Amino acid sequence: MSHYFIGIRVSEQIKDSLIQWQKKLAESLEYKVWTSPEDFHITLKFLGSASEKDVETYKKKLEEQHWPHPFCLQIGPAGYFGNKEQPRVFYADVTKEAPLMEIKEKVEEIGEALGFQKEKRNYHPHVTIAKKNLGGESPLVATGEPSIFQDTFELKVSSFSIFQIHPKRFNKYEVVSDIPLKGER
């Protein structure tokens, strides 16, 4: 069985900006995993291993819901998980807007009803830029921090997607299905 997750894709314009972040970050930090620009996303729920039938059932339940109207999220500034000097994960932060949290909550409720494990950790929406730090000095602590990592971008959200994970591919995430928000069908 394949692994799946539910998430929000980022726009081409934001991808281009985050590529610039990766280039600047690579000047001072080394990472084992650099997220492919085609894989930039905001995770709503990790499903893990699931059959195509289970994913299809989940999709149908998602399509039956009354979702909020399209909305905007702020992407950025930069953030990290782990030690600020050598973050194990470097990311673009995402604002916790009410419609995002409503979608996240409904996606969790549906998943739990279908037998998928509920996420126990607090939700921290973000777009992963790089992970598995191999060394270097973080630009987040350097004197005269490059302003590029303070940049913010607006993302209009009009849908979210179910993704299948292909761990051996360069672009690891394939959209299986898009779920439009209210008024977007």
C-alpha positions in Angstrom: 0.0 0.0 0.0 1.1 3.5 -0.7 1.3 6.4 1.8 -0.9 9.5 1.5 -1.4 12.9 3.0 -3.9 15.8 2.6 -2.5 19.3 2.0 -2.6 22.6 0.3 -0.4 23.3 -2.8 1.5 26.6 -3.0 1.3 28.9 -6.1 4.0 29.1 -8.7 5.0 32.6 -7.6 5.5 31.4 -4.0 7.5 28.4 -5.3 9.8 30.8 -7.1 10.3 32.9 -3.9 11.0 29.8 -1.8 13.6 28.6 -4.4 15.4 31.9 -3.7 15.2 31.1 0.0 16.8 27.6 -0.7 19.6 29.2 -2.7 20.4 31.7 0.1 20.1 29.1 2.8 22.5 26.7 0.9 25.2 29.4 1.2 25.4 28.9 5.0 23.7 25.6 5.9 23.9 22.1 4.5 20.9 19.8 4.5 20.5 16.2 3.5 17.0 16.8 2.1 16.0 19.9 0.1 12.3 20.0 -0.7 11.7 19.9 -4.5 9.8 23.0 -5.5 7.1 20.9 -7.0 6.6 19.3 -3.5 6.2 22.6 -1.6 2.9 22.3 0.3 1.1 22.9 3.7 0.2 19.6 5.3 -3.3 19.3 6.8 -3.2 15.6 7.7 -0.7 12.7 7.2 -2.7 9.5 6.4 0.1 7.1 6.3 -0.3 3.7 4.6 -3.7 3.4 3.0 -5.5 1.4 0.3 -6.8 3.1 -2.8 -10.3 2.1 -1.6 -9.8 3.9 1.7 -8.4 7.0 0.0 -11.4 7.0 -2.4 -13.8 6.7 0.6 -12.0 9.6 2.3 -12.2 11.7 -0.9 -16.0 11.1 -1.2 -16.5 12.2 2.5 -14.4 15.3 1.8 -16.4 16.1 -1.3 -19.7 15.9 0.7 -18.6 18.7 3.2 -19.5 22.3 3.2 -16.1 24.0 3.1 -15.4 27.7 3.7 -15.1 30.1 0.9 -11.6 30.7 -0.7 -9.3 32.6 1.7 -5.8 33.9 1.9 -2.9 32.7 4.0 0.4 34.5 4.8 3.4 32.4 3.9 6.6 33.5 5.8 8.7 34.6 7.5 11.2 31.8 7.9 11.0 29.5 10.9 12.6 26.3 12.2 12.2 23.2 14.3 15.0 22.2 16.6 18.0 24.4 17.5 18.0 28.0 16.0 21.8 27.8 15.3 21.4 24.5 13.4 17.7 23.9 12.7 16.9 20.3 11.8 14.0 21.6 9.7 13.9 25.1 8.0 10.5 26.2 6.8 8.3 29.1 5.8 5.8 29.8 8.5 2.0 29.9 7.7 -0.6 32.0 9.5 -3.3 30.0 11.4 -6.3 31.7 9.8 -9.8 30.6 10.9 -10.7 28.9 7.6 -7.5 26.9 7.6 -8.1 25.7 11.1 -11.7 24.8 10.2 -10.5 22.7 7.3 -7.8 21.1 9.4 -10.4 20.2 12.1 -12.9 18.7 9.6 -10.2 16.7 7.8 -9.1 15.3 11.2 -12.7 14.4 12.2 -13.5 12.7 8.9 -10.2 10.8 9.1 -10.8 9.7 12.7 -14.3 8.5 11.7 -12.8 6.4 8.9 -10.2 4.8 11.2 -7.2 7.0 10.5 -5.1 7.9 13.6 -5.8 11.4 14.9 -2.7 13.7 15.1 -1.7 14.3 18.7 0.8 17.1 18.2 -0.3 20.7 18.1 -0.8 21.9 14.5 1.9 24.2 13.2 1.2 24.9 9.5 4.4 25.5 7.5 6.1 24.9 4.1 9.2 22.8 4.5 12.2 24.2 2.7 14.9 21.7 3.9 15.4 19.1 6.6 18.0 16.9 8.2 20.7 19.5 8.9 24.2 18.4 8.2 26.0 21.5 9.5 26.8 25.2 8.9 25.7 28.4 10.5 22.0 29.4 10.4 21.2 32.7 8.7 18.6 33.2 11.4 21.3 33.9 14.0 23.9 35.5 11.9 24.5 39.2 12.5 22.7 41.2 9.8 20.2 38.4 9.1 19.4 38.4 5.4 16.1 40.1 4.9 15.0 37.5 2.4 14.0 35.2 5.3 11.7 37.9 6.7 9.7 38.1 3.4 6.0 37.1 3.4 3.8 36.1 0.6 0.0 35.8 0.2 -1.4 32.5 -0.9 -5.0 32.4 -2.1 -6.5 29.0 -1.1 -9.3 27.8 -3.3 -8.8 24.0 -2.8 -6.8 21.4 -1.0 -5.6 18.0 -2.3 -5.0 14.4 -1.5 -1.4 13.5 -2.3 0.2 10.1 -2.9 3.9 9.8 -1.7 6.5 8.3 -4.0 9.6 8.2 -1.8 12.1 7.2 -4.5 11.2 10.0 -6.9 12.7 13.5 -7.0 9.2 15.0 -7.0 7.8 12.8 -4.2 4.2 14.0 -4.0 1.6 13.3 -6.7 -1.9 14.9 -6.5 -4.5 12.2 -6.5 -7.5 14.5 -6.1 -8.4 18.1 -5.6 -11.1 19.2 -3.2 -12.6 22.6 -4.1 -13.7 25.1 -1.5 -17.2 26.6 -1.4 -18.1 28.4 -4.7 -15.2 26.8 -6.5 -16.9 23.7 -7.9 
